[in-house]
Amino acid sequence: MNIVVLAGGLSPERNVSLSSGSLISSALRRKGHKVLMLDVYEGINDENLNSEPLSLFTSKDEASLLVGSTAPTPKELDEIRKRNNNRTELIGPNVLKLCKLADVTFLALHGDMGENGQLQATLDIFDVKYTGSGYIGSLLAMNKDIAKKLMRENGILTPDWVTVTSQDDITRINGAIEKIGFPCIIKPCSCGSSVGVSIVNNKGELEKALSFALDYEGAFLIEKHISGREITQAILDGVALPPVEIIPKCGFYDYANKYVANATEEICPAPLDKELNEKVAEITKNCFSALYLLDYARIDYIIDKDNSVWCLEANTLPGMTPTSLMPQEAQAVGIDYDELCDRIAKLALKKNI
């Protein structure tokens, strides 16, 4: 197949996306596909698009990109805009044209329009086949407030929370803190990779955490902190893969612990007894259905001391970097990285979104 891999963009998860995209591109080429990796924002200018655009789909491997320990700051993302003459369109030149020429567009994007449904809706309009969930599931899962409401509606445990916006006054914020209590989690409403996330243990830590979250988004959650084992489980083509237990060596599972090699111990399959393993798998499938997800996704949990399973969020485009979790889960059932990418690409051909 001819496959476009879309990565990059202007999300704080840009570096994660570029790392995922480069590895996915190389894996698909090793499976015999012709691949073109594109930065969804930068695109390809007309002067670089030759008279035979299909010749851009090649068998040449991408260089593997490392993520780094910090997410790009808003200032660094502004520099990318300036490099592109402050172009306001989020989809770069010739991106849609090249996606239409491809058999499949593989979405290696994380955060922002790549996961909130905007890009999926645009691709639907242009009749482009793409990987992962459609615009409905992407929107529902990306907005943590909406996702948690749907979880509650479907009987899925999720920690108590209050959603706050930058327009809310300090009285409302203090009221939310009083309701949720300490320790609590401050997290942007629609970011992934723990971007902008803090654990707050007391009022003295609150101002810094609020400022950190608001650097990335104008709406955030104040969520009850649940102590326990951190578990994540992916689902692929209707099958729940073996869960992973995540044990950071220092602090919590923040951006650095996600993407710096050897910063976190990851045990796959997670050491859960048969009853608990089946319980997590059932919740994963229930959450997948409740959020209208398609093909593949990954769901994150905390299991407390009473073995209650608390659902935190769903990831519609799980990371595919060297430290990512879904590839580990697939490997545990004999699906290597190249085969995983190939299966995800072929699933896109089967569905009508």
C-alpha positions as CSV (number, residue, x, y, z in Angstrom):
1,M,0.0,0.0,0.0
2,N,0.9,3.7,-0.3
3,I,0.6,5.1,3.2
4,V,0.9,8.7,4.5
5,V,2.0,8.9,8.1
6,L,0.9,12.1,9.7
7,A,2.9,13.4,12.7
8,G,4.1,16.6,14.3
9,G,1.6,19.4,14.3
10,L,1.5,22.2,17.0
11,S,0.5,20.1,20.0
12,P,2.7,20.1,23.1
13,E,3.0,16.4,22.3
14,R,4.7,17.3,19.0
15,N,8.0,15.5,19.9
16,V,6.2,12.4,21.0
17,S,4.3,12.3,17.7
18,L,7.4,12.8,15.5
19,S,9.1,9.9,17.4
20,S,6.1,7.7,16.9
21,G,5.8,8.7,13.3
22,S,9.4,7.9,12.4
23,L,9.2,4.5,13.9
24,I,5.8,3.7,12.4
25,S,7.1,4.7,9.0
26,S,10.1,2.5,9.2
27,A,8.0,-0.4,10.4
28,L,5.5,-0.1,7.6
29,R,8.4,0.0,5.0
30,R,9.8,-3.2,6.5
31,K,6.4,-4.7,5.9
32,G,6.6,-3.8,2.2
33,H,4.6,-0.6,2.1
34,K,5.6,2.7,0.4
35,V,5.4,5.4,3.0
36,L,5.5,9.2,3.1
37,M,5.8,10.8,6.6
38,L,4.4,14.3,6.7
39,D,4.3,17.0,9.4
40,V,0.6,17.8,9.4
41,Y,1.3,21.5,10.1
42,E,4.3,22.1,7.9
43,G,3.2,20.0,4.9
44,I,5.0,20.2,1.6
45,N,5.2,23.4,-0.4
46,D,4.3,23.4,-4.1
47,E,7.9,23.8,-5.2
48,N,8.8,20.6,-3.4
49,L,5.9,18.7,-4.8
50,N,7.1,17.2,-8.1
51,S,4.9,16.3,-11.1
52,E,4.6,12.7,-9.9
53,P,3.7,13.0,-6.2
54,L,3.4,9.2,-5.8
55,S,7.2,9.1,-6.2
56,L,7.3,10.7,-2.7
57,F,6.1,7.4,-1.2
58,T,9.4,5.6,-0.7
59,S,11.1,2.6,0.9
60,K,13.7,4.8,2.7
61,D,13.7,4.6,6.5
62,E,13.1,7.6,8.6
63,A,15.7,8.6,11.2
64,S,14.5,7.5,14.7
65,L,13.7,10.5,16.8
66,L,14.0,10.6,20.6
67,V,11.3,12.5,22.6
68,G,13.3,14.2,25.4
69,S,12.4,14.8,29.0
70,T,10.3,18.0,28.5
71,A,7.4,18.9,26.2
72,P,7.7,21.8,23.8
73,T,6.7,25.0,25.5
74,P,4.1,27.4,24.0
75,K,7.0,29.7,23.0
76,E,8.8,26.9,21.1
77,L,5.5,26.0,19.3
78,D,5.2,29.7,18.4
79,E,8.6,29.5,16.8
80,I,7.3,26.8,14.4
81,R,4.4,29.1,13.5
82,K,6.9,31.9,12.7
83,R,8.9,29.6,10.6
84,N,5.7,29.0,8.6
85,N,4.9,32.7,8.2
86,N,2.4,32.5,11.2
87,R,0.1,30.4,9.0
88,T,-3.2,30.0,10.8
89,E,-4.3,26.8,9.0
90,L,-3.5,23.8,11.1
91,I,-3.3,21.5,8.1
92,G,-0.2,22.4,6.0
93,P,0.1,22.7,2.2
94,N,-0.7,19.6,0.1
95,V,-1.3,17.4,3.1
96,L,-4.9,16.6,2.1
97,K,-3.9,16.2,-1.5
98,L,-1.3,13.6,-0.6
99,C,-3.6,11.8,1.9
100,K,-6.2,11.4,-0.9
101,L,-3.5,9.8,-3.1
102,A,-2.6,7.3,-0.4
103,D,-4.5,4.0,0.3
104,V,-4.4,4.7,4.1
105,T,-3.4,7.7,6.3
106,F,-1.8,6.5,9.5
107,L,-2.4,9.0,12.3
108,A,0.7,9.2,14.5
109,L,-0.5,12.4,16.0
110,H,-0.9,13.0,19.7
111,G,-3.0,15.8,21.3
112,D,-4.7,18.8,19.9
113,M,-6.5,18.4,16.6
114,G,-4.9,15.1,15.9
115,E,-6.9,13.5,18.7
116,N,-9.8,15.8,19.4
117,G,-11.8,14.8,16.2
118,Q,-11.1,17.9,14.1
119,L,-8.6,16.1,11.8
120,Q,-10.8,13.0,11.6
121,A,-13.8,15.0,10.6
122,T,-11.8,16.8,7.9
123,L,-10.5,13.5,6.5
124,D,-14.0,12.1,6.5
125,I,-15.1,15.1,4.3
126,F,-12.3,14.2,1.8
127,D,-13.1,10.5,1.9
128,V,-9.7,9.6,3.3
129,K,-9.3,6.3,5.0
130,Y,-7.3,6.7,8.3
131,T,-6.3,4.7,11.3
132,G,-8.0,4.7,14.7
133,S,-11.3,6.1,16.0
134,G,-13.5,8.5,14.1
135,Y,-14.3,12.1,15.0
136,I,-17.0,11.2,17.5
137,G,-14.9,8.8,19.6
138,S,-11.9,11.1,19.3
139,L,-13.8,14.1,20.7
140,L,-15.4,12.2,23.5
141,A,-12.2,10.6,24.7
142,M,-10.0,13.7,24.3
143,N,-12.2,15.9,26.5
144,K,-11.6,14.4,30.0
145,D,-14.7,16.0,31.5
146,I,-17.0,14.5,28.8
147,A,-15.2,11.2,28.9
148,K,-15.5,10.9,32.7
149,K,-19.2,11.7,32.5
150,L,-19.7,9.0,30.0
151,M,-17.7,6.6,32.2
152,R,-20.0,7.3,35.1
153,E,-23.1,6.9,32.9
154,N,-21.8,3.4,32.0
155,G,-21.1,2.3,35.5
156,I,-17.3,2.7,35.2
157,L,-15.6,4.0,38.4
158,T,-13.6,7.3,37.8
159,P,-12.2,9.6,40.5
160,D,-14.3,12.6,41.5
161,W,-13.5,15.8,39.7
162,V,-14.4,19.4,39.1
163,T,-13.8,21.1,35.8
164,V,-12.5,24.7,36.0
165,T,-11.7,27.3,33.3
166,S,-9.4,30.2,33.3
167,Q,-12.4,32.5,33.6
168,D,-13.5,31.0,36.9
169,D,-12.6,33.1,40.0
170,I,-10.6,32.0,42.9
171,T,-13.8,31.4,45.0
172,R,-14.9,28.6,42.6
173,I,-11.4,27.1,42.5
174,N,-11.2,27.1,46.3
175,G,-14.7,25.5,46.4
176,A,-13.5,22.8,44.0
177,I,-10.5,22.2,46.1
178,E,-12.6,22.0,49.2
179,K,-14.9,19.4,47.5
180,I,-12.1,17.3,46.1
181,G,-9.6,17.6,49.0
182,F,-5.9,17.0,49.1
183,P,-4.0,15.4,47.6
184,C,-5.5,16.1,44.2
185,I,-4.5,16.1,40.5
186,I,-4.5,19.2,38.4
187,K,-4.6,18.3,34.7
188,P,-5.5,20.2,31.5
189,C,-8.8,19.0,30.1
190,S,-7.6,17.9,26.7
191,C,-3.9,17.2,26.8
192,G,-2.2,13.8,26.9
193,S,1.3,12.5,27.9
194,S,0.8,14.1,31.4
195,V,1.5,17.5,29.8
196,G,0.6,20.2,32.4
197,V,-0.2,17.6,35.1
198,S,0.7,18.1,38.8
199,I,0.0,16.3,42.1
200,V,-1.0,18.9,44.7
201,N,-0.6,18.0,48.3
202,N,-1.5,21.3,49.9
203,K,-2.6,24.9,49.2
204,G,1.0,26.1,49.0
205,E,1.5,24.0,45.9
206,L,-1.7,25.0,44.2
207,E,-0.8,28.3,42.5
208,K,2.2,26.7,40.7
209,A,0.1,23.8,39.5
210,L,-2.7,26.0,38.2
211,S,-0.2,28.1,36.3
212,F,1.5,25.0,34.8
213,A,-1.9,23.6,33.6
214,L,-3.0,27.0,32.2
215,D,0.2,27.2,30.2
216,Y,-1.3,24.5,27.9
217,E,-5.0,25.0,28.1
218,G,-7.7,27.3,29.4
219,A,-9.7,24.5,31.0
220,F,-8.5,22.0,33.6
221,L,-9.6,19.3,36.0
222,I,-9.2,19.2,39.7
223,E,-9.4,15.4,40.3
224,K,-9.3,13.3,43.4
225,H,-5.9,11.5,43.8
226,I,-6.4,7.8,44.1
227,S,-3.4,5.9,45.6
228,G,-2.7,2.4,44.2
229,R,-1.2,0.5,41.4
230,E,-1.1,2.2,38.0
231,I,-2.3,-0.1,35.2
232,T,-2.9,0.4,31.5
233,Q,-4.5,-1.9,29.0
234,A,-4.8,-1.6,25.2
235,I,-7.4,-3.1,22.9
236,L,-6.7,-4.1,19.4
237,D,-9.4,-5.1,16.9
238,G,-11.8,-6.1,19.8
239,V,-9.2,-8.0,21.8
240,A,-7.9,-6.7,25.1
241,L,-4.1,-7.1,25.2
242,P,-2.2,-8.1,28.4
243,P,-2.2,-5.1,30.8
244,V,1.0,-3.3,31.9
245,E,1.8,-2.2,35.5
246,I,3.7,1.1,35.6
247,I,6.1,1.8,38.5
248,P,8.0,5.1,38.1
249,K,11.4,5.0,39.8
250,C,10.9,8.6,41.1
251,G,7.8,10.7,41.5
252,F,4.7,10.0,39.4
253,Y,4.2,8.9,35.8
254,D,4.8,12.4,34.4
255,Y,6.1,13.4,30.9
256,A,9.7,12.7,31.7
257,N,9.0,9.3,33.3
258,K,7.0,8.4,30.2
259,Y,9.7,9.2,27.6
260,V,13.1,9.0,29.3
261,A,14.5,5.5,28.9
262,N,14.7,3.4,32.1
263,A,12.9,6.1,34.2
264,T,10.0,3.7,34.8
265,E,9.7,0.0,35.5
266,E,7.0,-1.5,33.3
267,I,5.8,-5.1,34.0
268,C,3.9,-6.8,31.1
269,P,1.8,-8.8,31.7
270,A,0.9,-7.0,34.9
271,P,0.9,-9.4,37.9
272,L,-2.8,-9.5,38.5
273,D,-4.8,-12.5,39.7
274,K,-7.2,-14.1,37.3
275,E,-10.3,-12.4,38.7
276,L,-8.7,-8.9,38.7
277,N,-7.3,-9.5,35.2
278,E,-10.7,-10.4,33.9
279,K,-12.3,-7.4,35.7
280,V,-9.8,-4.9,34.1
281,A,-10.4,-6.5,30.6
282,E,-14.2,-6.1,31.0
283,I,-13.9,-2.5,32.0
284,T,-11.5,-1.8,29.1
285,K,-14.0,-3.2,26.6
286,N,-16.9,-1.3,28.3
287,C,-15.0,2.0,28.2
288,F,-14.0,1.4,24.6
289,S,-17.6,1.0,23.7
290,A,-18.9,3.8,25.9
291,L,-16.6,6.3,24.2
292,Y,-17.4,5.1,20.6
293,L,-13.8,4.1,19.9
294,L,-12.7,2.1,16.9
295,D,-9.9,-0.4,16.1
296,Y,-7.5,0.4,18.9
297,A,-7.0,2.5,22.0
298,R,-5.4,2.3,25.4
299,I,-7.2,2.8,28.8
300,D,-5.4,4.0,32.0
301,Y,-6.3,2.9,35.5
302,I,-5.5,3.0,39.2
303,I,-6.2,-0.1,41.2
304,D,-6.6,0.8,44.9
305,K,-5.9,-1.3,48.0
306,D,-9.4,-2.8,47.9
307,N,-8.9,-3.8,44.3
308,S,-11.4,-1.2,43.0
309,V,-10.5,-0.3,39.4
310,W,-10.6,3.5,38.8
311,C,-10.5,4.6,35.2
312,L,-8.5,7.7,34.5
313,E,-8.7,8.3,30.8
314,A,-8.7,6.8,27.3
315,N,-6.0,7.3,24.7
316,T,-7.3,7.0,21.1
317,L,-3.9,7.2,19.5
318,P,-1.5,5.5,21.9
319,G,2.2,6.4,21.7
320,M,4.4,4.2,19.5
321,T,7.8,5.6,20.8
322,P,10.7,3.4,22.0
323,T,9.2,3.6,25.6
324,S,5.5,3.3,24.7
325,L,3.2,0.8,26.3
326,M,0.9,-0.6,23.6
327,P,3.8,-2.1,21.6
328,Q,4.9,-3.9,24.8
329,E,1.4,-5.4,25.3
330,A,1.3,-6.5,21.7
331,Q,4.7,-8.1,22.0
332,A,3.5,-10.1,25.0
333,V,1.0,-12.0,22.7
334,G,3.5,-12.4,19.9
335,I,2.8,-9.4,17.8
336,D,6.0,-7.5,17.1
337,Y,6.2,-3.8,16.4
338,D,6.2,-4.1,12.7
339,E,3.2,-6.5,12.7
340,L,1.3,-4.2,15.1
341,C,1.8,-1.2,12.7
342,D,0.8,-3.3,9.7
343,R,-2.4,-4.6,11.5
344,I,-3.4,-1.0,12.5
345,A,-3.0,0.2,8.9
346,K,-5.0,-2.7,7.4
347,L,-7.8,-2.2,10.0
348,A,-8.4,1.3,8.4
349,L,-9.3,-0.3,5.1
350,K,-12.1,-2.3,6.7
351,K,-14.2,0.3,8.4
352,N,-16.8,2.9,7.4
353,I,-16.6,5.9,9.6
